[in-house]
Amino acid sequence: MLKNILAAMMVLTCPLVFAAESVEVKALKKDMPQDVVLMIDRIIECNHWNGEESTNKERIKQIESVRTKLGCDALPDDQAALRKRHQNNYEVKSRLNNAEQIFY
């Protein structure tokens, strides 16, 4: 049982760790305000989980659980609020747009 749980944890977390540590993502987050850094991470993680498909009921539950924790359904509204907060900062807008193009 523990082996199955550990395997599931690796499946759920490894792509996210890799994405957060990639050179591309680090460059997007460099010198950005903390709220933008967190949004970039969230965008990339939601992109990953939104692209996951499964016919396995247990896996579907895992995917939905992660998506719920990340607040993926609220992401467009949260991102719009962040863009408004930084509306005069072209670099923030550019990096958020670039984050939307990353899928891991």
C-alpha positions in Angstrom: 0.0 0.0 0.0 2.7 2.5 0.9 4.5 1.7 -2.3 1.4 2.6 -4.3 1.0 5.8 -2.4 4.6 6.8 -3.0 4.3 6.0 -6.7 1.2 8.1 -6.9 2.9 11.0 -5.2 5.8 10.8 -7.6 3.4 10.8 -10.6 1.6 13.8 -9.2 4.6 15.9 -8.2 7.5 15.1 -10.5 6.3 17.0 -13.6 5.6 20.1 -11.4 9.0 20.0 -9.8 10.6 19.7 -13.2 8.6 22.6 -14.6 9.3 24.9 -11.7 13.1 24.2 -12.0 13.4 24.5 -15.7 15.6 27.3 -17.1 12.6 28.6 -19.1 10.4 29.0 -16.0 13.2 30.4 -13.9 13.7 33.1 -16.5 10.0 33.9 -16.5 10.1 34.4 -12.7 13.4 36.3 -12.5 13.0 39.8 -10.9 9.2 39.5 -10.9 7.0 40.5 -7.8 6.1 37.5 -5.6 2.4 37.6 -6.7 3.5 37.3 -10.3 5.9 34.4 -9.5 3.2 32.5 -7.8 0.8 33.1 -10.7 3.4 31.9 -13.2 3.8 28.7 -11.2 0.1 28.2 -10.9 -0.5 28.8 -14.7 2.1 26.2 -15.6 0.8 23.7 -13.1 -2.8 24.2 -14.2 -1.7 23.8 -17.8 -0.2 20.5 -17.0 -3.2 19.2 -15.0 -5.7 20.5 -17.5 -4.0 18.5 -20.2 -4.2 15.2 -18.2 -6.8 12.8 -19.3 -7.6 9.4 -17.9 -10.2 6.7 -18.0 -9.0 5.4 -14.7 -11.5 6.6 -12.0 -8.8 6.8 -9.3 -6.5 8.9 -11.5 -9.4 11.2 -12.5 -10.0 11.8 -8.8 -6.3 12.6 -8.2 -6.3 15.0 -11.2 -9.4 16.7 -9.9 -8.0 16.9 -6.4 -4.9 18.7 -7.6 -6.8 21.0 -9.9 -9.1 22.0 -7.0 -6.1 22.6 -4.7 -4.5 24.8 -7.4 -7.8 26.6 -8.1 -7.5 26.0 -11.8 -11.2 26.8 -12.5 -10.7 30.3 -10.9 -7.4 30.9 -12.7 -8.8 33.2 -15.5 -10.4 35.5 -12.9 -7.4 35.5 -10.6 -5.1 36.2 -13.6 -7.3 39.0 -14.8 -7.1 40.6 -11.3 -3.3 40.3 -11.3 -3.1 41.8 -14.8 -5.2 44.7 -13.6 -3.0 45.2 -10.5 0.0 45.3 -12.8 -1.7 47.0 -15.8 1.1 49.4 -16.4 3.9 46.8 -16.3 4.5 45.4 -19.8 7.0 42.9 -18.6 4.6 41.3 -16.2 2.0 40.9 -18.9 4.6 39.5 -21.3 5.8 36.9 -18.8 2.2 35.8 -17.9 1.5 35.4 -21.6 4.7 33.3 -22.0 3.7 31.2 -19.0 0.4 30.3 -20.7 2.4 28.7 -23.5 4.3 26.3 -21.3 2.9 22.8 -20.8 4.7 20.0 -18.9 
